[in-house]
Amino acid sequence: MTLYKKRVMALGMSFFRNSSDTEDFVQEVFLKAYTKLETFRGESMFSTWLTRIAYNTALNSINRRNEYVPLSDDSLLEDPSDTPEEAQIRRITAEAIREAVTELPEQYGICLDMYFFYDISHAEISKITGLPVNTIKSHIFRAKKILKDKLEERGFV
């Protein structure tokens, strides 16, 4: 659990956006992984297998609730040397990106999150989602194009 808790929590936060639901989610994922440990065949990395369990668990939960919101952590964008004006511009830009990402088709947003925010490779995303690698690449490419267009409409590019 110690090795993979952060990864599962980050995935949970992108789906649930609150610590209470995320903590429940993490417990559920590790319980499922423990009870299904004999099904791990070693064909992929353990982290990929566990992330797939987490992804499927989150999707099942969200499908019941219908509220996926992509992860966008403002703390990743903070720079202590920014002037107040720069910090405000950074916040406004981050909010515009966050809003544009929420308007993406769900599969595009999920693939984009995993690739950019979790630094998961195309092959791993494919194993997690069950989508072919070329579909993952296509989703990410199209998501970036849609984001660029939406940000241009709002005057950010």
N, CA, C and O atoms as a DFTB+ gen file, in Angstrom:
628 C
 N C O
     1  1       0.822      -1.193       0.000
     2  2       0.000       0.000       0.000
     3  2       0.865       1.257       0.000
     4  3       0.551       2.241      -0.669
     5  1       1.941       1.210       0.747
     6  2       2.800       2.382       0.861
     7  2       3.338       2.824      -0.498
     8  3       3.427       4.020      -0.776
     9  1       3.694       1.861      -1.339
    10  2       4.268       2.197      -2.646
    11  2       3.269       2.836      -3.602
    12  3       3.648       3.684      -4.409
    13  1       2.007       2.444      -3.525
    14  2       1.043       2.834      -4.551
    15  2      -0.096       3.724      -4.056
    16  3      -0.955       4.125      -4.842
    17  1      -0.109       4.031      -2.774
    18  2      -1.223       4.813      -2.217
    19  2      -1.344       6.186      -2.875
    20  3      -2.454       6.618      -3.183
    21  1      -0.231       6.878      -3.096
    22  2      -0.277       8.219      -3.692
    23  2      -0.883       8.174      -5.091
    24  3      -1.686       9.035      -5.452
    25  1      -0.500       7.176      -5.872
    26  2      -1.011       7.059      -7.237
    27  2      -2.517       6.820      -7.222
    28  3      -3.258       7.450      -7.976
    29  1      -2.964       5.913      -6.365
    30  2      -4.399       5.607      -6.278
    31  2      -5.162       6.818      -5.749
    32  3      -6.259       7.117      -6.223
    33  1      -4.586       7.517      -4.769
    34  2      -5.241       8.720      -4.230
    35  2      -5.360       9.805      -5.289
    36  3      -6.402      10.452      -5.401
    37  1      -4.303      10.010      -6.066
    38  2      -4.330      11.042      -7.112
    39  2      -5.406      10.722      -8.140
    40  3      -6.139      11.611      -8.575
    41  1      -5.502       9.466      -8.524
    42  2      -6.539       9.060      -9.470
    43  2      -7.918       9.283      -8.859
    44  3      -8.829       9.776      -9.523
    45  1      -8.062       8.915      -7.592
    46  2      -9.339       9.114      -6.901
    47  2      -9.716      10.586      -6.806
    48  3     -10.882      10.935      -6.992
    49  1      -8.756      11.449      -6.520
    50  2      -9.043      12.881      -6.415
    51  2      -9.503      13.458      -7.741
    52  3     -10.335      14.364      -7.765
    53  1      -8.970      12.943      -8.851
    54  2      -9.397      13.471     -10.148
    55  2     -10.836      13.081     -10.453
    56  3     -11.520      13.768     -11.212
    57  1     -11.289      12.000      -9.876
    58  2     -12.668      11.569     -10.091
    59  2     -13.617      12.166      -9.054
    60  3     -14.718      12.593      -9.401
    61  1     -13.203      12.202      -7.788
    62  2     -14.144      12.550      -6.714
    63  2     -13.990      13.966      -6.179
    64  3     -14.953      14.532      -5.661
    65  1     -12.807      14.547      -6.290
    66  2     -12.537      15.938      -5.914
    67  2     -12.794      16.260      -4.446
    68  3     -12.941      17.429      -4.091
    69  1     -12.850      15.247      -3.591
    70  2     -12.913      15.513      -2.155
    71  2     -12.235      14.373      -1.414
    72  3     -12.246      13.225      -1.859
    73  1     -11.645      14.711      -0.274
    74  2     -10.819      13.723       0.426
    75  2     -11.635      12.597       1.046
    76  3     -11.151      11.469       1.134
    77  1     -12.844      12.873       1.471
    78  2     -13.663      11.840       2.103
    79  2     -13.984      10.707       1.134
    80  3     -13.760       9.535       1.440
    81  1     -14.512      11.065      -0.040
    82  2     -14.823      10.047      -1.045
    83  2     -13.556       9.365      -1.555
    84  3     -13.559       8.169      -1.847
    85  1     -12.477      10.133      -1.658
    86  2     -11.219       9.570      -2.145
    87  2     -10.665       8.547      -1.158
    88  3     -10.173       7.496      -1.570
    89  1     -10.739       8.838       0.121
    90  2     -10.264       7.880       1.128
    91  2     -11.062       6.588       1.073
    92  3     -10.492       5.501       1.158
    93  1     -12.378       6.700       0.931
    94  2     -13.215       5.501       0.779
    95  2     -12.826       4.736      -0.476
    96  3     -12.742       3.508      -0.470
    97  1     -12.592       5.471      -1.543
    98  2     -12.200       4.881      -2.817
    99  2     -10.885       4.112      -2.678
   100  3     -10.773       2.979      -3.146
   101  1      -9.890       4.731      -2.032
   102  2      -8.578       4.093      -1.859
   103  2      -8.727       2.788      -1.085
   104  3      -8.134       1.774      -1.454
   105  1      -9.507       2.809      -0.026
   106  2      -9.730       1.585       0.750
   107  2     -10.399       0.513      -0.107
   108  3     -10.022      -0.658      -0.058
   109  1     -11.386       0.921      -0.885
   110  2     -12.089      -0.028      -1.748
   111  2     -11.139      -0.642      -2.782
   112  3     -11.184      -1.846      -3.037
   113  1     -10.285       0.190      -3.370
   114  2      -9.343      -0.294      -4.383
   115  2      -8.375      -1.304      -3.768
   116  3      -8.164      -2.376      -4.334
   117  1      -7.791      -0.979      -2.630
   118  2      -6.825      -1.893      -2.028
   119  2      -7.492      -3.172      -1.524
   120  3      -6.879      -4.239      -1.549
   121  1      -8.718      -3.075      -1.076
   122  2      -9.454      -4.269      -0.672
   123  2      -9.713      -5.166      -1.888
   124  3      -9.531      -6.381      -1.820
   125  1     -10.141      -4.553      -3.004
   126  2     -10.357      -5.321      -4.240
   127  2      -9.053      -5.963      -4.703
   128  3      -9.031      -7.136      -5.076
   129  1      -7.969      -5.195      -4.678
   130  2      -6.676      -5.726      -5.116
   131  2      -6.256      -6.898      -4.236
   132  3      -5.766      -7.905      -4.747
   133  1      -6.437      -6.785      -2.951
   134  2      -6.062      -7.854      -2.033
   135  2      -6.877      -9.119      -2.294
   136  3      -6.335     -10.223      -2.342
   137  1      -8.179      -8.940      -2.462
   138  2      -9.030     -10.115      -2.666
   139  2      -8.833     -10.725      -4.054
   140  3      -9.138     -11.901      -4.251
   141  1      -8.334      -9.960      -5.007
   142  2      -8.123     -10.450      -6.373
   143  2      -6.640     -10.670      -6.688
   144  3      -6.273     -10.843      -7.851
   145  1      -5.803     -10.663      -5.675
   146  2      -4.358     -10.784      -5.884
   147  2      -3.985     -12.019      -6.696
   148  3      -3.031     -11.982      -7.473
   149  1      -4.722     -13.103      -6.526
   150  2      -4.401     -14.328      -7.277
   151  2      -4.649     -14.172      -8.774
   152  3      -4.175     -14.988      -9.564
   153  1      -5.393     -13.127      -9.180
   154  2      -5.644     -12.921     -10.610
   155  2      -4.501     -12.153     -11.287
   156  3      -4.460     -12.070     -12.514
   157  1      -3.580     -11.594     -10.504
   158  2      -2.434     -10.893     -11.085
   159  2      -1.501     -11.922     -11.705
   160  3      -0.943     -12.767     -11.006
   161  1      -1.333     -11.844     -13.033
   162  2      -0.555     -12.839     -13.766
   163  2       0.855     -12.366     -14.099
   164  3       1.653     -13.143     -14.624
   165  1       1.168     -11.146     -13.815
   166  2       2.502     -10.644     -14.089
   167  2       2.744     -10.277     -15.540
   168  3       3.890     -10.078     -15.945
   169  1       1.681     -10.183     -16.332
   170  2       1.830      -9.815     -17.743
   171  2       2.107      -8.332     -17.910
   172  3       2.619      -7.902     -18.943
   173  1       1.770      -7.557     -16.901
   174  2       2.063      -6.127     -16.884
   175  2       2.677      -5.809     -15.518
   176  3       2.774      -6.677     -14.651
   177  1       3.082      -4.565     -15.347
   178  2       3.622      -4.177     -14.053
   179  2       2.499      -4.206     -13.017
   180  3       1.331      -4.005     -13.351
   181  1       2.859      -4.456     -11.772
   182  2       1.867      -4.483     -10.703
   183  2       1.151      -3.135     -10.608
   184  3      -0.058      -3.087     -10.381
   185  1       1.898      -2.040     -10.782
   186  2       1.297      -0.707     -10.697
   187  2       0.226      -0.509     -11.768
   188  3      -0.789       0.141     -11.521
   189  1       0.450      -1.067     -12.954
   190  2      -0.535      -0.968     -14.037
   191  2      -1.786      -1.763     -13.673
   192  3      -2.906      -1.287     -13.858
   193  1      -1.593      -2.963     -13.158
   194  2      -2.715      -3.809     -12.743
   195  2      -3.540      -3.107     -11.664
   196  3      -4.769      -3.079     -11.733
   197  1      -2.858      -2.546     -10.673
   198  2      -3.543      -1.853      -9.584
   199  2      -4.255      -0.596     -10.088
   200  3      -5.377      -0.312      -9.669
   201  1      -3.616       0.152     -10.980
   202  2      -4.231       1.361     -11.521
   203  2      -5.461       1.014     -12.347
   204  3      -6.441       1.759     -12.350
   205  1      -5.413      -0.109     -13.042
   206  2      -6.596      -0.555     -13.795
   207  2      -7.754      -0.865     -12.845
   208  3      -8.898      -0.508     -13.128
   209  1      -7.471      -1.517     -11.740
   210  2      -8.515      -1.770     -10.742
   211  2      -9.077      -0.440     -10.236
   212  3     -10.290      -0.275     -10.109
   213  1      -8.181       0.500      -9.951
   214  2      -8.605       1.814      -9.459
   215  2      -9.442       2.540     -10.508
   216  3     -10.488       3.107     -10.190
   217  1      -8.987       2.524     -11.736
   218  2      -9.694       3.200     -12.830
   219  2     -11.099       2.612     -13.000
   220  3     -12.080       3.352     -13.075
   221  1     -11.188       1.295     -13.059
   222  2     -12.499       0.650     -13.227
   223  2     -13.411       0.913     -12.034
   224  3     -14.611       1.131     -12.203
   225  1     -12.852       0.893     -10.839
   226  2     -13.636       1.176      -9.638
   227  2     -14.173       2.610      -9.681
   228  3     -15.340       2.854      -9.378
   229  1     -13.309       3.547     -10.059
   230  2     -13.723       4.954     -10.152
   231  2     -14.788       5.131     -11.231
   232  3     -15.793       5.805     -11.010
   233  1     -14.569       4.529     -12.392
   234  2     -15.557       4.652     -13.469
   235  2     -16.915       4.099     -13.049
   236  3     -17.950       4.711     -13.313
   237  1     -16.904       2.945     -12.398
   238  2     -18.171       2.366     -11.941
   239  2     -18.870       3.289     -10.955
   240  3     -20.086       3.468     -11.012
   241  1     -18.105       3.862     -10.067
   242  2     -18.683       4.775      -9.085
   243  2     -19.201       6.050      -9.749
   244  3     -20.298       6.514      -9.436
   245  1     -18.418       6.610     -10.658
   246  2     -18.807       7.844     -11.343
   247  2     -20.008       7.605     -12.244
   248  3     -20.896       8.454     -12.327
   249  1     -20.048       6.463     -12.918
   250  2     -21.199       6.162     -13.760
   251  2     -22.480       6.150     -12.938
   252  3     -23.552       6.500     -13.432
   253  1     -22.358       5.746     -11.686
   254  2     -23.531       5.796     -10.807
   255  2     -23.843       7.235     -10.416
   256  3     -25.006       7.585     -10.214
   257  1     -22.801       8.080     -10.307
   258  2     -23.002       9.466      -9.874
   259  2     -22.958      10.465     -11.013
   260  3     -23.598      11.514     -10.942
   261  1     -22.197      10.149     -12.084
   262  2     -22.053      11.002     -13.261
   263  2     -21.441      12.353     -12.928
   264  3     -22.041      13.391     -13.203
   265  1     -20.210      12.347     -12.316
   266  2     -19.581      13.618     -11.956
   267  2     -18.057      13.626     -12.067
   268  3     -17.390      14.131     -11.164
   269  1     -17.490      13.090     -13.131
   270  2     -16.041      13.115     -13.320
   271  2     -15.575      14.544     -13.556
   272  3     -16.136      15.258     -14.386
   273  1     -14.545      14.958     -12.820
   274  2     -13.920      16.256     -13.024
   275  2     -12.418      16.026     -13.120
   276  3     -11.814      15.539     -12.165
   277  1     -11.799      16.366     -14.253
   278  2     -10.369      16.129     -14.402
   279  2      -9.539      16.855     -13.346
   280  3      -9.925      17.913     -12.849
   281  1      -8.399      16.269     -13.020
   282  2      -7.508      16.828     -12.022
   283  2      -6.780      18.031     -12.595
   284  3      -6.348      18.019     -13.748
   285  1      -6.649      19.057     -11.789
   286  2      -5.861      20.217     -12.154
   287  2      -5.393      20.839     -10.855
   288  3      -6.138      21.577     -10.210
   289  1      -4.184      20.551     -10.473
   290  2      -3.669      20.965      -9.179
   291  2      -2.958      22.307      -9.301
   292  3      -1.891      22.401      -9.907
   293  1      -3.559      23.346      -8.720
   294  2      -2.973      24.681      -8.788
   295  2      -1.604      24.743      -8.124
   296  3      -0.764      25.547      -8.528
   297  1      -1.361      23.905      -7.108
   298  2      -0.078      23.953      -6.412
   299  2       1.074      23.595      -7.353
   300  3       2.215      23.985      -7.104
   301  1       0.789      22.854      -8.434
   302  2       1.829      22.529      -9.397
   303  2       2.246      23.761     -10.192
   304  3       3.341      23.799     -10.754
   305  1       1.382      24.762     -10.241
   306  2       1.638      25.954     -11.033
   307  2       2.232      27.101     -10.227
   308  3       2.703      28.079     -10.806
   309  1       2.218      26.998      -8.904
   310  2       2.668      28.097      -8.054
   311  2       4.170      28.291      -8.158
   312  3       4.942      27.335      -8.232
   313  1       4.562      29.570      -8.162
   314  2       5.976      29.926      -8.173
   315  2       6.142      31.041      -7.151
   316  3       5.600      32.132      -7.330
   317  1       6.878      30.780      -6.094
   318  2       7.008      31.783      -5.028
   319  2       7.623      33.097      -5.490
   320  3       7.448      34.117      -4.824
   321  1       8.331      33.102      -6.601
   322  2       8.962      34.336      -7.078
   323  2       8.019      35.187      -7.933
   324  3       8.399      36.270      -8.378
   325  1       6.784      34.706      -8.167
   326  2       5.821      35.469      -8.965
   327  2       5.407      36.753      -8.251
   328  3       5.257      36.787      -7.030
   329  1       5.228      37.804      -9.043
   330  2       4.639      39.020      -8.505
   331  2       3.143      38.761      -8.331
   332  3       2.634      37.784      -8.880
   333  1       2.425      39.596      -7.591
   334  2       0.977      39.394      -7.461
   335  2       0.254      39.378      -8.809
   336  3      -0.704      38.628      -8.995
   337  1       0.715      40.201      -9.739
   338  2       0.097      40.233     -11.063
   339  2       0.326      38.913     -11.808
   340  3      -0.590      38.365     -12.422
   341  1       1.557      38.420     -11.741
   342  2       1.870      37.150     -12.392
   343  2       1.084      35.997     -11.773
   344  3       0.602      35.110     -12.477
   345  1       0.965      36.022     -10.459
   346  2       0.205      34.979      -9.765
   347  2      -1.264      35.014     -10.186
   348  3      -1.883      33.967     -10.377
   349  1      -1.819      36.216     -10.331
   350  2      -3.218      36.349     -10.751
   351  2      -3.403      35.864     -12.196
   352  3      -4.373      35.171     -12.502
   353  1      -2.485      36.225     -13.065
   354  2      -2.548      35.764     -14.462
   355  2      -2.467      34.242     -14.499
   356  3      -3.196      33.598     -15.252
   357  1      -1.587      33.672     -13.693
   358  2      -1.435      32.217     -13.632
   359  2      -2.732      31.558     -13.150
   360  3      -3.142      30.534     -13.696
   361  1      -3.382      32.139     -12.128
   362  2      -4.653      31.601     -11.604
   363  2      -5.761      31.683     -12.654
   364  3      -6.519      30.730     -12.837
   365  1      -5.853      32.817     -13.339
   366  2      -6.885      32.993     -14.371
   367  2      -6.659      32.004     -15.518
   368  3      -7.605      31.399     -16.022
   369  1      -5.403      31.847     -15.919
   370  2      -5.079      30.903     -16.993
   371  2      -5.398      29.473     -16.564
   372  3      -5.979      28.708     -17.334
   373  1      -5.023      29.112     -15.346
   374  2      -5.307      27.759     -14.834
   375  2      -6.809      27.504     -14.793
   376  3      -7.262      26.409     -15.125
   377  1      -7.568      28.490     -14.394
   378  2      -9.030      28.335     -14.340
   379  2      -9.607      28.155     -15.754
   380  3     -10.507      27.342     -15.960
   381  1      -9.086      28.913     -16.716
   382  2      -9.553      28.765     -18.101
   383  2      -9.220      27.372     -18.633
   384  3     -10.040      26.753     -19.311
   385  1      -8.030      26.882     -18.329
   386  2      -7.647      25.537     -18.762
   387  2      -8.528      24.502     -18.080
   388  3      -9.031      23.586     -18.730
   389  1      -8.716      24.644     -16.776
   390  2      -9.558      23.705     -16.020
   391  2     -10.972      23.663     -16.605
   392  3     -11.545      22.588     -16.782
   393  1     -11.520      24.825     -16.899
   394  2     -12.873      24.893     -17.462
   395  2     -12.915      24.243     -18.845
   396  3     -13.858      23.521     -19.168
   397  1     -11.891      24.501     -19.659
   398  2     -11.847      23.904     -20.998
   399  2     -11.699      22.388     -20.918
   400  3     -12.297      21.664     -21.715
   401  1     -10.908      21.902     -19.965
   402  2     -10.728      20.455     -19.809
   403  2     -12.040      19.792     -19.406
   404  3     -12.329      18.684     -19.857
   405  1     -12.834      20.443     -18.572
   406  2     -14.105      19.839     -18.146
   407  2     -15.094      19.737     -19.299
   408  3     -16.048      18.962     -19.232
   409  1     -14.873      20.513     -20.359
   410  2     -15.766      20.470     -21.518
   411  2     -15.359      19.395     -22.536
   412  3     -16.071      19.159     -23.512
   413  1     -14.214      18.747     -22.303
   414  2     -13.773      17.682     -23.210
   415  2     -14.670      16.460     -23.070
   416  3     -15.257      16.242     -22.010
   417  1     -14.782      15.659     -24.127
   418  2     -15.453      14.363     -23.967
   419  2     -14.732      13.574     -22.866
   420  3     -13.514      13.681     -22.724
   421  1     -15.469      12.795     -22.098
   422  2     -14.931      12.133     -20.911
   423  2     -13.683      11.302     -21.193
   424  3     -12.706      11.402     -20.452
   425  1     -13.691      10.484     -22.244
   426  2     -12.524       9.646     -22.541
   427  2     -11.297      10.491     -22.867
   428  3     -10.179      10.123     -22.506
   429  1     -11.494      11.616     -23.546
   430  2     -10.375      12.500     -23.864
   431  2      -9.778      13.060     -22.571
   432  3      -8.560      13.072     -22.390
   433  1     -10.650      13.520     -21.680
   434  2     -10.190      14.091     -20.416
   435  2      -9.442      13.085     -19.564
   436  3      -8.421      13.410     -18.957
   437  1      -9.952      11.859     -19.519
   438  2      -9.303      10.809     -18.721
   439  2      -7.915      10.506     -19.284
   440  3      -6.945      10.436     -18.529
   441  1      -7.814      10.329     -20.584
   442  2      -6.518      10.036     -21.210
   443  2      -5.542      11.193     -21.011
   444  3      -4.369      10.973     -20.712
   445  1      -6.022      12.415     -21.176
   446  2      -5.184      13.600     -20.995
   447  2      -4.684      13.687     -19.558
   448  3      -3.503      13.950     -19.328
   449  1      -5.576      13.466     -18.587
   450  2      -5.188      13.469     -17.171
   451  2      -4.087      12.462     -16.898
   452  3      -3.058      12.798     -16.312
   453  1      -4.306      11.233     -17.322
   454  2      -3.328      10.181     -17.036
   455  2      -1.982      10.490     -17.677
   456  3      -0.937      10.273     -17.065
   457  1      -2.004      10.991     -18.895
   458  2      -0.757      11.238     -19.615
   459  2       0.014      12.430     -19.039
   460  3       1.215      12.327     -18.790
   461  1      -0.668      13.553     -18.827
   462  2       0.036      14.756     -18.391
   463  2       0.139      14.907     -16.880
   464  3       1.193      15.299     -16.378
   465  1      -0.917      14.610     -16.147
   466  2      -0.889      14.822     -14.699
   467  2      -0.264      13.660     -13.944
   468  3       0.374      13.879     -12.914
   469  1      -0.426      12.427     -14.424
   470  2       0.116      11.260     -13.731
   471  2       1.362      10.720     -14.399
   472  3       2.000       9.808     -13.872
   473  1       1.725      11.271     -15.563
   474  2       2.906      10.855     -16.295
   475  2       2.888       9.355     -16.588
   476  3       3.895       8.666     -16.429
   477  1       1.726       8.866     -17.019
   478  2       1.561       7.459     -17.369
   479  2       1.743       7.330     -18.881
   480  3       1.213       8.137     -19.644
   481  1       2.484       6.325     -19.306
   482  2       2.767       6.144     -20.729
   483  2       1.512       5.724     -21.487
   484  3       0.526       5.277     -20.901
   485  1       1.581       5.883     -22.820
   486  2       0.456       5.466     -23.670
   487  2       0.145       3.986     -23.467
   488  3      -1.021       3.600     -23.384
   489  1       1.191       3.157     -23.388
   490  2       0.995       1.710     -23.233
   491  2       0.306       1.394     -21.907
   492  3      -0.592       0.554     -21.855
   493  1       0.728       2.068     -20.838
   494  2       0.098       1.830     -19.537
   495  2      -1.352       2.300     -19.535
   496  3      -2.224       1.619     -18.994
   497  1      -1.615       3.457     -20.134
   498  2      -2.994       3.955     -20.217
   499  2      -3.843       2.948     -20.980
   500  3      -4.995       2.701     -20.625
   501  1      -3.273       2.373     -22.021
   502  2      -3.985       1.368     -22.798
   503  2      -4.358       0.168     -21.938
   504  3      -5.486      -0.321     -22.002
   505  1      -3.416      -0.301     -21.139
   506  2      -3.685      -1.444     -20.254
   507  2      -4.716      -1.089     -19.195
   508  3      -5.540      -1.925     -18.823
   509  1      -4.674       0.140     -18.711
   510  2      -5.599       0.575     -17.658
   511  2      -7.015       0.728     -18.200
   512  3      -7.978       0.266     -17.587
   513  1      -7.134       1.382     -19.354
   514  2      -8.464       1.688     -19.896
   515  2      -9.018       0.602     -20.800
   516  3     -10.225       0.527     -21.025
   517  1      -8.120      -0.250     -21.324
   518  2      -8.565      -1.264     -22.272
   519  2      -8.694      -0.734     -23.691
   520  3      -9.165      -1.443     -24.579
   521  1      -8.282       0.500     -23.908
   522  2      -8.321       1.094     -25.241
   523  2      -6.995       0.833     -25.955
   524  3      -5.952       0.774     -25.303
   525  1      -7.013       0.677     -27.283
   526  2      -5.754       0.496     -28.014
   527  2      -4.852       1.728     -27.887
   528  3      -5.331       2.850     -27.724
   529  1      -3.536       1.493     -27.964
   530  2      -2.559       2.580     -27.827
   531  2      -2.828       3.696     -28.826
   532  3      -2.775       4.872     -28.468
   533  1      -3.117       3.338     -30.076
   534  2      -3.381       4.371     -31.085
   535  2      -4.618       5.191     -30.744
   536  3      -4.675       6.381     -31.051
   537  1      -5.603       4.569     -30.114
   538  2      -6.791       5.312     -29.676
   539  2      -6.414       6.288     -28.567
   540  3      -6.896       7.421     -28.548
   541  1      -5.560       5.859     -27.648
   542  2      -5.074       6.739     -26.571
   543  2      -4.359       7.935     -27.185
   544  3      -4.630       9.079     -26.821
   545  1      -3.447       7.672     -28.116
   546  2      -2.711       8.762     -28.780
   547  2      -3.672       9.705     -29.487
   548  3      -3.508      10.924     -29.428
   549  1      -4.664       9.150     -30.147
   550  2      -5.662       9.949     -30.851
   551  2      -6.473      10.794     -29.881
   552  3      -6.709      11.976     -30.133
   553  1      -6.903      10.196     -28.769
   554  2      -7.668      10.944     -27.763
   555  2      -6.857      12.117     -27.219
   556  3      -7.379      13.222     -27.073
   557  1      -5.581      11.875     -26.920
   558  2      -4.728      12.936     -26.382
   559  2      -4.512      14.021     -27.430
   560  3      -4.587      15.209     -27.115
   561  1      -4.245      13.628     -28.667
   562  2      -4.054      14.586     -29.751
   563  2      -5.309      15.442     -29.933
   564  3      -5.227      16.668     -30.007
   565  1      -6.467      14.786     -30.005
   566  2      -7.723      15.522     -30.199
   567  2      -8.033      16.409     -29.002
   568  3      -8.525      17.525     -29.165
   569  1      -7.746      15.917     -27.798
   570  2      -7.993      16.722     -26.595
   571  2      -7.145      17.988     -26.624
   572  3      -7.634      19.071     -26.303
   573  1      -5.877      17.859     -27.008
   574  2      -5.010      19.032     -27.088
   575  2      -5.518      20.018     -28.133
   576  3      -5.480      21.229     -27.915
   577  1      -5.992      19.507     -29.264
   578  2      -6.537      20.368     -30.324
   579  2      -7.781      21.108     -29.825
   580  3      -7.914      22.315     -30.030
   581  1      -8.684      20.384     -29.173
   582  2      -9.905      21.003     -28.635
   583  2      -9.543      22.062     -27.597
   584  3     -10.108      23.156     -27.596
   585  1      -8.597      21.733     -26.710
   586  2      -8.174      22.697     -25.689
   587  2      -7.592      23.948     -26.336
   588  3      -7.907      25.066     -25.925
   589  1      -6.747      23.765     -27.345
   590  2      -6.154      24.908     -28.040
   591  2      -7.248      25.796     -28.633
   592  3      -7.214      27.018     -28.485
   593  1      -8.221      25.167     -29.307
   594  2      -9.312      25.933     -29.911
   595  2     -10.124      26.679     -28.861
   596  3     -10.463      27.847     -29.050
   597  1     -10.437      26.010     -27.758
   598  2     -11.236      26.630     -26.706
   599  2     -10.467      27.788     -26.048
   600  3     -11.053      28.822     -25.727
   601  1      -9.182      27.611     -25.854
   602  2      -8.376      28.663     -25.250
   603  2      -8.194      29.835     -26.209
   604  3      -8.131      30.985     -25.773
   605  1      -8.111      29.561     -27.499
   606  2      -8.044      30.642     -28.497
   607  2      -9.337      31.438     -28.480
   608  3      -9.312      32.666     -28.558
   609  1     -10.474      30.744     -28.379
   610  2     -11.772      31.434     -28.306
   611  2     -11.830      32.382     -27.122
   612  3     -12.472      33.430     -27.190
   613  1     -11.164      32.018     -26.042
   614  2     -11.192      32.816     -24.819
   615  2     -10.046      33.816     -24.765
   616  3      -9.896      34.546     -23.785
   617  1      -9.229      33.846     -25.833
   618  2      -8.161      34.844     -25.917
   619  2      -6.909      34.485     -25.138
   620  3      -6.159      35.387     -24.764
   621  1      -6.646      33.213     -24.875
   622  2      -5.471      32.828     -24.119
   623  2      -4.322      32.351     -24.988
   624  3      -3.204      32.222     -24.488
   625  1      -4.545      32.087     -26.253
   626  2      -3.466      31.580     -27.108
   627  2      -3.238      32.549     -28.239
   628  3      -2.371      32.320     -29.083
